[in-house]
Amino acid sequence: MENIKPEIIGLIAGILTSSSLIPQLIKTIKMKEAKDISVIMVISLMCGTGLWSYYGFIKDDLPIIVTNGFSFCLNGVMLMLKAKYSGDDKN
């Protein structure tokens, strides 16, 4: 592990963390249902990942910028799906 650059470890960690939302996105799209998704949680995550991305720009740290930007986008999609499926009879 000593030969691995810290940036690579950061990218791998960030990708794993950021992509954890993908199964929920897929389920929401397939089921066309988002009643169990908390808007407050998604907005909180978006604020956090947005601030982490900003921090990454301040520190000029590409792994922080890329992975948190990706996570911010995924959470934005989840928020849109929540809005889209909120009016359905299922919810």
C-alpha distances in whole Angstrom, upper triangle without the diagonal:
4,5,5,9,10,13,11,9,13,15,13,14,17,18,18,20,22,23,24,28,28,29,32,33,34,36,38,39,40,42,43,43,41,43,40,38,38,39,38,35,34,36,34,30,32,33,29,27,30,29,26,26,29,26,24,27,28,24,24,20,20,18,20,23,23,21,24,27,26,26,29,31,30,32,35,35,35,38,40,40,41,44,45,45,46,50,50,52,49,48
4,6,8,9,12,12,11,14,16,15,16,19,20,21,22,25,26,27,30,31,32,35,36,37,39,40,41,43,44,46,45,43,45,43,40,40,41,40,37,36,37,35,32,33,34,30,28,31,30,26,27,29,26,24,26,27,23,23,20,20,18,21,24,23,22,25,28,27,28,31,32,32,34,36,37,37,40,42,42,43,46,47,47,49,52,52,55,52,51
4,6,9,12,10,11,14,15,15,17,19,20,21,23,25,26,27,30,31,32,35,36,36,39,40,41,42,44,45,46,44,46,43,41,41,42,41,38,37,38,36,33,34,34,31,29,31,30,27,27,29,26,23,26,27,23,22,19,19,18,20,23,22,22,25,27,27,28,31,32,32,34,36,37,37,40,42,42,43,46,47,47,49,52,52,55,52,51
4,6,8,7,7,10,12,11,13,16,16,17,19,21,22,23,27,27,29,31,32,33,35,37,37,39,41,42,42,40,42,40,37,38,38,37,34,33,34,33,29,30,31,28,25,27,27,23,23,26,23,20,23,24,21,20,17,16,14,17,20,19,18,21,23,23,24,27,28,28,30,32,33,34,36,38,38,39,42,43,44,45,49,49,51,49,47
4,5,5,7,9,10,11,13,14,16,17,19,20,21,23,26,27,29,31,31,33,35,36,37,39,41,41,42,40,42,39,37,37,37,36,33,32,33,31,28,28,29,26,23,25,24,21,20,22,20,17,19,21,17,16,13,13,12,14,17,16,16,19,21,21,22,25,26,27,28,31,32,32,35,36,37,38,41,42,43,44,48,48,51,48,47
4,5,5,6,9,10,10,12,14,15,16,18,20,21,24,25,28,29,30,31,33,35,35,37,39,40,40,37,39,37,34,34,34,33,30,29,30,28,24,25,25,22,20,22,21,17,18,20,17,14,17,18,14,14,11,11,10,12,15,15,14,17,19,19,20,22,24,25,26,28,30,30,32,34,35,36,38,40,41,42,45,46,49,46,44
4,5,5,6,9,10,10,12,14,15,16,18,20,22,23,26,28,27,29,32,33,33,35,37,38,37,35,38,35,33,32,32,31,28,27,28,26,23,23,23,21,18,20,19,16,15,17,15,12,15,16,13,12,8,8,6,9,12,11,11,14,16,16,18,20,21,22,24,26,27,28,30,32,33,34,36,37,38,40,43,44,46,44,43
4,5,5,6,9,10,10,12,14,15,16,18,21,21,24,26,26,27,30,31,32,33,36,36,36,34,37,35,32,32,32,32,29,27,28,27,23,24,25,22,19,21,21,18,17,20,18,15,18,19,16,15,12,10,8,11,13,12,12,15,17,16,17,20,21,21,24,26,26,27,30,31,32,33,36,37,37,39,42,43,46,43,42
4,5,5,6,8,10,11,12,14,15,17,20,21,23,25,25,27,29,30,31,33,35,35,35,33,35,33,30,31,31,30,27,26,27,25,22,23,24,21,18,21,21,17,17,20,18,15,18,20,17,16,13,12,9,11,14,13,12,15,17,17,17,20,22,21,23,25,26,27,29,31,31,33,35,36,37,38,42,42,45,42,40
4,6,5,6,8,10,10,12,14,16,18,19,22,23,24,25,28,29,29,31,33,34,33,31,33,31,28,28,28,27,24,23,24,22,19,19,20,17,15,17,17,13,13,16,14,12,15,17,14,13,10,9,6,7,11,10,9,11,14,14,14,17,19,19,20,22,24,24,26,28,29,30,32,34,35,36,39,40,42,40,38
4,5,5,6,8,10,10,12,14,16,17,20,22,21,23,26,27,27,29,31,32,32,30,32,30,27,27,27,27,24,22,23,22,19,19,20,18,15,17,17,14,13,16,15,12,15,17,15,14,10,8,5,8,10,8,7,10,12,11,12,15,16,16,18,21,22,22,25,26,27,28,31,32,33,34,37,38,41,38,37
4,5,5,6,9,10,11,12,15,16,18,20,21,22,24,25,26,28,30,31,31,29,31,29,26,27,27,27,24,23,24,23,19,20,22,19,16,19,20,16,16,20,19,16,19,21,19,18,14,12,9,11,13,11,9,12,14,13,13,17,18,17,19,22,22,22,25,27,27,28,31,32,32,34,37,37,40,37,36
4,6,5,6,8,10,11,14,15,17,19,20,21,23,25,26,27,29,30,30,27,30,27,24,25,25,25,21,20,22,20,17,18,20,16,14,17,18,14,15,18,17,15,18,20,18,18,14,13,9,10,13,12,9,11,14,13,12,16,17,16,18,21,21,21,24,26,26,27,30,31,31,33,36,36,39,36,34
4,5,5,6,8,10,12,14,16,18,18,20,22,23,24,26,27,28,28,25,28,25,22,23,23,22,19,18,19,18,14,15,16,14,11,14,15,11,12,15,14,12,15,18,16,16,12,11,7,7,10,8,5,7,10,9,9,12,14,13,14,17,18,18,21,23,23,24,27,28,29,30,33,34,37,34,32
4,5,5,6,8,11,11,14,16,16,17,20,21,21,23,25,26,26,24,27,25,22,23,23,23,20,18,20,19,15,16,18,16,13,16,17,14,14,17,17,15,18,20,19,18,15,12,9,10,11,9,6,9,11,8,9,12,13,12,14,17,17,17,20,22,22,23,26,27,27,29,32,32,35,33,31
4,6,5,6,10,10,12,14,15,16,18,20,21,22,24,25,25,23,25,23,21,22,22,23,19,18,20,19,16,17,19,17,14,18,19,16,16,20,20,18,21,23,22,21,18,16,12,13,15,12,9,11,14,11,10,14,15,13,15,18,18,18,20,22,22,23,26,27,27,29,32,32,34,31,30
4,6,5,8,10,12,13,14,16,18,19,20,22,24,24,24,21,23,21,18,19,19,19,16,15,17,16,12,14,16,13,11,15,16,13,14,18,17,16,19,21,20,20,17,16,12,12,14,12,8,9,12,10,8,12,13,12,12,16,16,16,18,21,20,21,24,25,25,27,30,30,33,30,28
4,5,7,8,11,12,12,14,16,17,18,20,22,22,22,20,22,20,17,18,18,18,15,13,15,14,11,11,14,12,10,13,15,12,12,16,17,15,18,20,20,19,16,15,12,11,12,10,6,7,9,7,5,9,10,8,9,12,13,13,15,17,18,19,21,22,23,24,28,28,31,28,27
4,5,5,8,10,10,12,14,15,16,18,19,20,20,18,21,19,17,18,19,20,16,14,17,17,13,14,17,16,13,16,18,16,16,20,20,19,21,24,23,22,19,17,14,14,15,12,9,10,12,8,7,11,11,8,10,13,13,13,16,17,17,18,21,22,22,24,27,27,29,27,26
4,6,7,8,10,11,13,14,16,17,18,19,19,17,19,17,15,16,17,18,14,13,16,16,13,14,17,16,14,17,19,17,18,21,22,20,23,26,25,25,22,20,17,16,17,15,12,12,14,11,9,12,13,10,11,14,14,12,16,18,17,17,21,21,21,23,26,26,28,25,24
4,6,5,6,9,10,11,12,14,16,16,15,13,16,14,12,13,14,15,12,10,14,14,11,12,16,15,13,16,18,17,18,21,22,21,23,26,26,26,23,21,18,17,18,16,13,12,14,11,8,11,11,7,8,11,10,9,12,14,13,14,17,18,17,19,22,22,25,22,21
4,5,5,6,9,10,11,12,14,15,15,14,17,16,14,16,17,18,16,13,17,17,14,15,19,18,16,18,21,20,19,23,24,23,25,28,28,27,24,22,19,19,19,16,14,14,15,11,10,12,11,8,10,12,10,9,13,14,13,14,18,17,17,20,23,22,25,22,21
4,5,5,6,9,10,11,12,14,14,13,16,14,13,16,17,19,17,15,18,19,16,18,21,20,19,21,24,23,23,26,27,26,28,31,31,30,27,25,22,22,22,20,17,18,18,15,13,16,15,11,12,15,13,11,15,16,14,15,18,18,17,19,22,21,23,20,20
4,5,5,6,9,10,10,11,11,10,12,11,9,12,14,16,14,12,16,17,14,16,19,19,18,20,23,22,22,26,27,26,28,31,31,31,28,26,23,23,23,21,18,18,18,15,13,15,14,10,10,13,11,9,12,13,11,12,15,15,14,16,19,18,20,17,16
4,5,5,6,9,10,10,10,9,13,12,10,13,14,17,14,12,15,17,15,15,19,19,17,19,22,22,22,25,26,26,27,30,31,30,28,25,23,22,22,20,17,17,17,14,12,13,12,8,9,11,8,6,10,11,8,10,13,13,12,15,18,17,20,17,16
4,5,5,6,9,10,11,11,15,14,13,16,17,20,18,16,19,21,18,19,22,23,21,23,26,25,25,28,29,28,30,33,33,32,30,27,25,25,24,22,19,20,19,16,15,17,15,11,13,14,11,10,13,13,11,13,16,15,14,17,19,18,20,17,17
4,5,5,6,8,8,9,12,12,11,15,17,19,17,16,19,21,19,20,23,24,22,24,27,27,27,30,31,31,33,35,36,35,32,30,28,27,27,25,22,22,22,19,17,19,17,14,14,16,13,11,14,14,11,12,15,14,13,15,18,16,18,15,15
4,6,5,5,6,6,9,10,9,13,14,17,16,14,17,19,18,18,22,22,21,23,26,26,26,29,31,30,32,35,35,35,32,30,28,27,27,24,22,22,21,19,17,17,16,13,12,14,11,8,11,11,7,9,12,11,9,12,14,13,15,12,12
4,6,5,7,9,12,13,13,16,16,20,19,16,19,22,20,20,23,24,23,24,27,27,27,30,32,31,32,35,36,35,33,30,28,28,27,25,23,22,22,19,18,18,16,13,14,14,10,9,12,11,8,10,12,10,9,13,15,13,16,14,14
4,6,8,11,14,14,15,18,19,23,21,19,22,25,23,23,27,27,26,27,31,30,30,33,35,34,35,39,39,38,36,33,31,31,30,27,25,25,25,22,20,21,19,16,17,18,14,13,16,15,11,13,16,13,12,15,16,14,16,13,15
4,5,8,11,12,13,16,18,21,20,19,22,24,23,23,27,28,27,28,31,31,31,34,36,35,37,40,40,40,37,35,33,32,32,29,27,27,26,23,22,23,21,18,18,18,15,13,16,15,11,12,14,12,10,13,14,11,13,10,11
4,7,10,12,12,15,16,20,19,17,20,23,22,22,25,27,26,27,30,30,30,33,35,35,36,39,40,39,37,35,33,32,31,29,27,26,25,23,21,21,19,17,17,17,13,12,13,12,8,9,11,9,6,10,11,8,11,9,10
4,6,8,9,12,14,17,17,16,18,21,20,21,24,25,25,26,29,29,30,32,34,34,36,38,39,39,37,35,33,31,31,29,27,26,25,23,21,21,20,17,16,16,14,11,12,12,8,8,10,9,6,8,10,8,10,7,7
4,6,5,9,10,13,13,12,15,17,17,17,20,22,21,23,26,26,27,29,31,31,33,35,36,36,34,33,30,29,28,27,25,23,23,21,19,18,17,15,13,14,12,9,9,10,7,5,8,9,6,7,10,9,11,9,7
4,6,8,10,13,13,13,15,18,18,19,21,23,23,25,27,28,29,31,33,33,35,37,38,38,36,35,33,31,31,30,27,25,26,24,21,21,20,18,16,16,15,12,12,13,10,7,10,11,8,7,10,10,11,8,5
4,6,9,12,11,12,15,16,16,18,20,21,22,23,26,26,27,30,31,32,34,36,36,37,35,33,31,29,29,28,25,24,24,23,20,20,20,17,15,16,15,12,12,14,12,9,12,14,11,10,14,13,14,11,9
4,6,9,8,8,11,13,13,14,17,17,18,20,22,23,24,26,27,28,30,32,33,33,31,30,28,26,26,25,22,20,21,19,16,16,16,14,11,13,12,8,9,11,10,7,10,12,11,10,14,14,16,14,11
4,5,5,6,9,10,11,12,14,15,17,18,20,21,22,24,26,27,29,30,31,32,30,30,28,25,25,25,22,20,21,20,16,16,17,15,11,13,14,10,9,12,12,9,11,14,13,11,15,16,18,16,13
4,5,5,6,8,10,10,12,14,15,16,18,20,21,22,24,25,27,28,30,31,29,29,27,24,24,24,21,19,19,19,16,14,15,14,10,11,12,9,7,10,11,8,9,12,12,11,14,16,19,17,14
4,6,5,6,9,10,10,12,14,15,16,18,20,21,22,24,26,27,28,30,28,28,26,23,23,24,21,18,19,19,16,14,16,15,11,12,15,12,10,13,14,11,13,16,16,14,18,20,22,21,17
4,6,5,6,9,10,10,12,14,15,16,18,20,21,22,24,26,27,28,26,26,24,21,21,21,19,16,17,17,13,13,15,13,10,12,14,11,10,14,14,12,14,17,17,16,19,21,23,21,18
4,5,5,6,9,10,10,12,14,15,16,18,20,21,22,24,25,26,24,24,22,19,19,19,16,14,14,14,11,9,11,10,6,8,10,7,7,10,11,10,12,15,15,15,18,20,22,21,18
4,5,5,6,9,10,10,12,14,15,16,18,20,21,22,24,25,24,23,22,19,18,19,17,14,14,15,12,10,12,12,8,8,11,10,8,11,13,11,12,16,17,16,19,21,24,23,20
4,5,5,6,9,10,11,12,14,15,16,18,20,21,22,24,22,22,21,18,18,19,17,13,14,15,12,10,13,13,10,11,14,13,11,15,16,15,16,19,20,19,22,24,27,25,22
4,5,5,6,8,10,10,12,14,15,16,18,20,21,22,20,20,18,15,15,15,13,10,11,12,9,8,11,10,7,10,12,11,11,14,15,14,16,19,20,20,23,25,27,26,23
4,5,5,6,8,10,10,12,14,15,16,18,20,20,19,18,17,14,13,14,13,9,9,11,8,5,8,9,6,7,11,10,9,12,15,14,15,18,19,19,23,24,27,26,23
4,6,5,6,9,10,11,12,14,15,16,18,19,19,19,18,15,14,15,14,11,11,13,11,8,11,13,10,11,14,14,13,15,18,17,18,21,22,22,25,27,30,29,26
4,5,5,6,9,10,10,12,14,15,16,18,16,17,16,12,12,14,12,9,11,13,10,9,12,13,11,12,16,15,15,18,20,19,20,23,24,24,27,29,32,30,28
4,5,5,6,9,10,10,12,14,15,16,14,14,13,9,9,10,9,5,7,9,7,6,9,10,9,11,14,14,14,17,19,19,20,23,24,24,28,29,32,30,28
4,5,5,6,9,10,11,13,14,15,14,14,14,11,9,11,11,7,7,10,9,6,10,12,11,11,14,15,14,17,19,19,20,23,25,25,28,30,33,32,29
4,5,5,6,9,10,10,12,14,13,14,14,10,10,13,12,9,10,13,12,10,13,15,14,14,18,18,18,20,23,22,23,26,28,28,31,33,36,34,32
4,5,5,6,9,10,10,12,10,11,11,7,7,10,9,6,8,11,10,10,13,15,14,15,18,19,19,21,23,24,25,27,29,29,32,34,37,35,33
4,5,5,6,9,10,10,9,9,9,6,5,8,8,5,6,9,10,9,11,14,14,14,17,19,19,21,23,24,25,27,28,29,32,34,37,36,33
4,5,5,6,9,10,10,11,12,9,7,11,12,9,9,13,13,12,14,17,16,17,20,21,21,23,25,26,26,28,31,31,34,36,39,38,35
4,5,5,6,8,8,10,11,8,8,12,12,10,11,15,14,14,17,19,18,19,22,23,23,25,28,28,29,31,33,33,36,38,41,40,37
4,5,5,6,5,7,8,5,5,9,10,9,10,13,14,13,16,18,18,19,22,23,23,25,28,28,29,31,33,34,37,39,42,40,38
4,5,5,6,8,10,8,6,10,12,11,11,14,15,15,17,19,20,20,23,24,24,26,29,29,30,32,34,35,38,40,43,42,39
4,6,8,10,13,10,10,13,15,14,14,18,18,17,20,22,22,23,26,27,27,29,31,32,33,35,37,37,40,42,45,44,41
4,5,9,11,9,9,13,14,14,15,18,19,18,21,23,23,24,27,28,28,30,33,33,34,36,38,39,42,44,47,45,43
4,6,9,9,8,11,13,13,14,17,18,18,20,22,23,24,26,28,28,30,32,33,34,36,38,39,42,43,47,45,43
4,6,6,6,9,10,11,12,14,16,16,18,20,21,22,25,26,27,29,31,32,33,35,36,37,40,42,45,43,41
4,5,5,6,8,10,10,12,14,15,16,18,20,21,22,24,25,27,29,30,31,33,34,36,39,40,43,41,40
4,6,5,6,8,10,11,12,14,15,16,18,20,21,22,24,26,27,28,30,31,33,34,37,38,41,39,38
4,6,6,6,8,10,10,12,14,15,16,18,20,21,22,24,26,26,28,30,31,32,36,37,40,38,36
4,6,6,6,8,10,10,12,14,15,16,18,20,21,22,24,25,27,28,30,31,34,36,39,37,35
4,6,5,6,9,10,11,12,14,15,17,19,20,21,23,24,26,27,29,30,33,34,37,36,34
4,5,5,6,9,10,11,12,14,15,17,18,20,21,23,24,26,27,28,32,32,35,33,32
4,5,5,6,9,10,10,12,14,15,16,18,20,21,22,24,25,26,30,31,34,32,30
4,5,5,6,9,10,10,13,14,15,17,19,20,21,23,24,26,29,30,33,32,30
4,5,5,6,9,10,11,13,14,15,17,19,20,21,23,24,27,28,31,30,28
4,5,5,6,8,10,11,12,14,15,16,18,20,21,22,26,26,29,27,26
4,6,5,6,9,10,10,12,14,15,17,18,20,21,24,25,29,27,25
4,5,5,6,9,10,11,12,14,15,16,18,20,23,24,27,26,24
4,5,5,6,9,10,11,12,14,15,16,18,21,22,25,23,22
4,5,5,6,9,10,10,12,14,15,16,19,21,24,22,20
4,5,5,6,9,10,11,12,14,15,18,20,23,22,20
4,5,5,6,9,10,10,12,14,17,18,21,20,18
4,5,5,6,9,10,10,12,15,16,19,17,16
4,5,5,6,9,10,10,14,15,18,17,15
4,5,5,6,9,10,12,14,17,17,15
4,5,5,6,8,11,11,15,14,12
4,5,5,6,9,10,14,12,10
4,6,5,8,10,13,13,11
4,6,7,8,12,12,11
4,6,5,9,9,7
4,6,8,9,6
4,7,8,7
4,5,6
4,5
4
